[in-house]
């Protein structure tokens, strides 16, 4: 069986993990990345990174390549959301059953671990090389590097080069390539809550902290050094509170003291970080096909999503696991079949999780502060306890299982229609703990049969 060299574009989380899978199959792999080597440039030291939230799908992939135990020390379990109101009070909403958690992990150290593991396995890492164009007629890549421009033959290409993928740009020039991108009205800025003077966490370290304020919000995820990486999500413009209207220290202080007073007291470097760190955009990308010849898009290159379901990385890792499974099944010399099976299998699922991520933004910034939302979560938790096979909350299907995203989305839509009926009861706030749960399950079964 001929073992063709595989060229991966992008040495980020997805590209590095994919290379590890491929090397474990004995395949020769080279990775090209347009950025400098992160280990030398320190490019992930801060300023523009939303902490990652590792969940079941991501851990499953890491376990498959033997890295779970090495990644665990970098991660901190978060067992639920801790919601902060405007007066500094908090409430806790568990993510799942007792013991279930998503894990906060810093992108930089995680990426470095994956790059070093890939190199140890024999992957050749080539940094500071920008892909200018891919010619699909002869399967060649045009690069611009420190020594000038050159062309390289690449029998098999995997594009894991992110939302602004060079491989996808070349595919867009082909006939019948569908592409859609959407920037949401909000951007984000990274901030920090440092460890206390005693070197401890300033807040509960085992929760994702969220300050939902209707049209905007602040979140905070814990780090092993006892700090929190915070992300401020605001509209760019056109709103009373937006990035466009925070122009000086006075504006910044007014917004934080009014809407995030408890966080403000814990952020001594707020002014410096706010005006130093960039304001970044949030993009959703959908495209198809993902295949051109022996070239394939994976991860954000094919399905970039907004970060509000915490599934971007987990979905990309699942891409790697699914692709590796197809290579196992069909062999190293069946790239046409492998790539075609991959895109047809994954496209409905990535469409579903991209949609869920957009919908969850509204829930995070607004709904979680609604008392009825807490009651609905309690009802769904009780349904899951009483009927674990018949009712699994949507969040649990997505985050704590590897059920296909499309199946989880369809099941979630059905459950949502039932819960809307339940929550329409004007006395639900008083009577929620006296509901006939069997009747709700019967409604669910009836709805499934229709």
N, C-alpha and C positions, 0 to 999 in steps of 0.2 A: 504494500500500500504506500503510495507516494506521500511523503510528508512535506508539503509545501510550506515555505516560510510565511508566517502570518504577520502582517503589519498592523499595529494598533495605533490609531491617532488619539492622543490624549492620555496623560499619565495621572489623571485624577483617580478618585475612588473606584469608579466603574472600570476604567481601562486597566488599572493595576490589578483589580481582582480578576478580570477576564483573562489577563495574561497568566495569572497564577493557575487558574483552571487549565489553560491550554498547555502550560509547561508540565503540569501533572499528567497530561496525556502524552507527553513526550514530543510535543510539537515545537519547532523553532519559532521564537517570537521576538520581534523588535517593536519597541514603543517609541514614537516620536511625539514630543510635546513642544508647543511654541514658547512655553515659559521657561525661565531658568530653573535649575534644580532647586527645589524647595529647601533642601538640606543645606544649601550654600547661601541662598538669597534670603532665608528667613521670611519668605513672603506670606506665611500664614500666622504671623505673630499678632494679627488683630486688625480691626478696622472695617472688615467687609465680609464677615462670615456668620451666618446663622448656625448655631450649634446643631449637630445632627441628632436625630432621635432614632436610635436603633431599636427595632422591634422584631417580631418573630421571623419574618421573611429574611431580614438581613442576617440575623443570628444563624438561621438554617444554612445559608450560603457559606458563612464563615466557618461553621462547624464542618461542612462538607469538605472544605479545603484544609481543615486542621488548624484554624487560627482562632477559634472561639476563646480558648484559655489565655491566649496572648493579648486579646483585645479587651477582655473583661476588666483588667486593672485600670484601663483608660476610661471606663464607663461608670456612670452613677445611675442607679435605678430611680425612676420617678413613678410613684404609684398612683398619681392622679393629678388633677389640676387644683392649685390653690388660688382661688379667685379673690382678688383684692377690691373692696369697694372704695368709694371716694373719701371715706372717713377713716381708712386704715384698717377696717375690719376685714376678716378673711373667712372663707368657707372652703371646705375640701370636697372635691367630687372625684371618687375613685375612677380609674380608667377601666377596670375590669373586676374580676374576682380577687379575693385576698391573695396577695403574693404576685399578682400579675403587674408588670411594669414595662414602661418603655425606658430606654437608657440614653441619657445625655452623654454625648461624646464630642470632643473638639475635632474639627475637620483636619487641622494641620498635623497633629501627632498621629492620628489614624491613617491619614494618607501616607505619611512617612513610613509607618509600619508596613503598609501594603507594598510600597515601592521597594523597600529593603528586602522584603520576603520574595518579591518577584525577581530582584537581582540575584538573591541567593540561589534561586531555582534555575538561573541561567538566562533570564530575560535581559536583552540588551536595551538599556535605557539611553535615549538620545534626546537631550534637552536643547533649548534655543533653536529649534527648527520648526519653522512655520510652513504648514501645508498651504500652498498657493492655489493648487488646482489638481483634480484627479481626472485623468484621461481614461475613460472606460473602454475605449476602442482597443487599446493595447495594455490596459491595466497598469498604468504608470502614475506616479505621484510626482508633482513638481514642488520642490522644497526651496525655501530661502533660509540659509543658515549662516553662521558666523564667517564661513569661508566663501560665501557667495551662493548663487542659485545652482541647483542641479536637479536631474531627473532620476527617479528610481523605479525599477520594475517591482511590482507588488502583486504576486499571484492571488493573494487573499488579503482584503482590507476590512478592518472593523473600525468604524468611527465611533469612538467614545469621547468625542471632543466637545461635548457640552451643547448648551442651547444655541450657541452661535457657530455651530459645526461647519468646518471647511468642507468636509466630505458632503454634507447635505447641500451646501451652496453649489457644489459641482453637480449634484443630482438635480437641483432645481433647474438647471439649464437643459435637462433632458425633456423629451416629449411626455406629456401626460403625468407629470409629477404634481400631486396635490399638496398644497402647503398653506397653513394658516397660523398666524401668530397674533397674540393678544396681550398687550400690556394692561394690567389693571391700573386703576386710578391711584393706587397707593404705592409708595416706595418704602424703603426701610433704612434704618441707620443703627449701627452697632454701638452699644454703650456697655458699661461695666458696673457691677456692684462688687467692690473688693472684699476680701476677708476682713474681719473685725481686727481691732488692735491686738486682740488676744490670739489672732490667727485662726479664728473659727468662722463658720458660715454665718452670715448676717440674717439668714432666713432658713426655713425648713429646706434641707438639701434634697429631700426625696419627693419633690413635687415640681411640676412645671408651673411657675407662677405666671398669672395673667391678670392684667388690669384692663378689663373690657370697658370701653367708653362709647359704645354706639357706632360711630363712624371711624374710630381709631382705637389703638390699643398698644400696650407695652407687654412684652413677655420676658421671662428670665429663666435660664437653664443653668444648673450647677456645674462646676468644674472641679476636678480633683485637687486643685490648689486652693480650694475653699472660696473661690470667687464665683460670681454668676455672670454669664454672658447675657446681656439684655439686648432686645431688639425692639426698636420703636417703629411702629407701622402708622404712617400718616398719609392722607392724600397729598399729592404734590402741590395742588392749588385748588382754588374754587370752593374752599370751605372755611368756616370760622377758625378752625384749628387745622393747620396744614403746614408743610415745610416752607412754603412760599412766604408765610407770615411770621416765621421765627427768624429774625434778622440780627438780633443782638442778645447779650446776656440777660437783659431785662425781659425780653419776650420769652426766652427759654425758662427763666425762673418763674414767670407768671403761669405758664402752661403746666409745668411740673408741680408747683405748689397747689394749683387748683385741681388738677386731675390725678396726680400720682404722688400725693404728699408723703406717704410712708417710704416710697422708693426714693424720693428726692433726698430724704434725710440720710440715705445709705450710699449716695453717689457723690463723693467729694470731688471727683474729676469730671463731673457732668459737662461743665462749660468747655473745658479743653477738648474732651472727646467729641462732643457734639459738633463743634466747629472744625475739628481736624478730620474726623472720619467722613468718608463720602456718603452721599445719599444714593442708594442703589435702586434700580427698577426691578419689578417682578413680572415675569413673562410666562405665558402659556403657549406651548408649541405643539401643533398637530401636523403630521405629514404622512404621505403614503404614495408609492411604496417605499419601504425601507431598504430595498435591495436593488442594486444595479450591477449586473454581471456577478462577479465574485466580491462585491463590496456590500457591507451591511452597516446600518445605523443601529446603535443601542443606547440605552440610558437617555439622558437629556437631549442628545442629538436627534432622537426620534420622537420623544414625548416629554419635553420639559414641562414641569407643572409648578404652580405656586406652592409655597411650603406649608400650607395650613392643615394638612393631614399627616405631616411627618412621614410621608411615604416616598419622596423623591429618590433618596438613596436606597431605601429598602426595595423599591420597585426596580431600580437599576441593578441591584445585586440579584434580584430574582431573574432579571433578564439573563445575567451571566449563568445562573444555575440552569435555567431552561435551555439556553443555547448549548451548554456543555452536555446536558442530557441528550439533546438531539444529535450532537456529534458522536456521543457514545453509541447511540442507536443506529445511525446511518453510516458512520465511518468518516475518516479524514479526507477521503477523496470524493465526497458527495456534497460539495458545497452548494450546488444549485438546489438540491433537495433540502438540505439542512436550513439554508437561509429562507427558502420559500415556506417551509413548515413553521419556522420561527415567526416570521411576520404575520402569518395567518393565525397562529396561536395567540400571539401577544397583543395584537392590535385592539381587539375588543376589550381586553383587560386594561390596557393603558388608557384607552378612551374613558373607561369607567372611573379609574382612579383620578384622572385629570379633572373630571367633572366633580367628583367628591371633594377634591381639594379646593375647588372654587366655592362650593357650597359651604364647606366647613369654615371658611373665612368669616362668613356672616354669623355662624354660630359662635365662633371664638370672640369676635369683637363686640357682640351684642347679646345673643340669646343666653349665654352662660350666666349672665347677671339677673335673668328673669326668674323669680321664685317658682314659676310654673315649670321651668326647665329642670330645676332640681327635683321637683315632684315626678316629672316624666321619667327622669333617670332612675328614681327609686322604684317606680312601677316596673320599668323594664328589667331592673336588677332582680326584682321579686319574681317576675315571669320567668327569667332565666334560671333562678333557683328552683322554682316549682316544676318547670318544663324545660330542662336543659337541652333536649333534643329538638324541641319545637320552636323555641324562641331564643335566639342569640342576638344580642344588640349589634347593630351595624358596626360600631367602632371595634367591637371584639372580633367580628368576622374579618375585618380589614387588618387589625393590628396584632391579634393573638392567634391567627391561623394562617394557613396558606391556601384557603379557599380562593378560587379565582376571583379577581376584583369584579368582573362582570356579573358573576353569580351573586356575590355579596351585595352589589349595587341593586340588582333586581329584587333580592330578598329584602333589602333595606327599604326599597320603595313600597313594597307590600306592607311591611311592618309599620312604616310611617303613616300609611293610609288608615290603618287600624288605630294607631295611637292618636291620630288627629280626632277620630270619633270619640275616643275615650276622654281626651283632654277638652273636648267641646262641652262637657258637662259643667254647668255653671257652679256646681258645688264640689268640683273635683278637689279643690284645695282642702276642704274639710273631710271629704269621704275617700280619699285615695287609698287609705290603708284598709278599707272595707270593701274593696272591689271584688267582683266575682271573676277571678282570674281564669277559671275554666271557660267561662263565657267568652273571654277575650281570645283564648286559644281556639275555640270553636269558630269564632268569626274569621280567624286567620286561616283555618282549614277550609272554610267556605270560600274565602277569597282566592285561595290557591286553586280550588276546583273550577272556578269560573273561567 
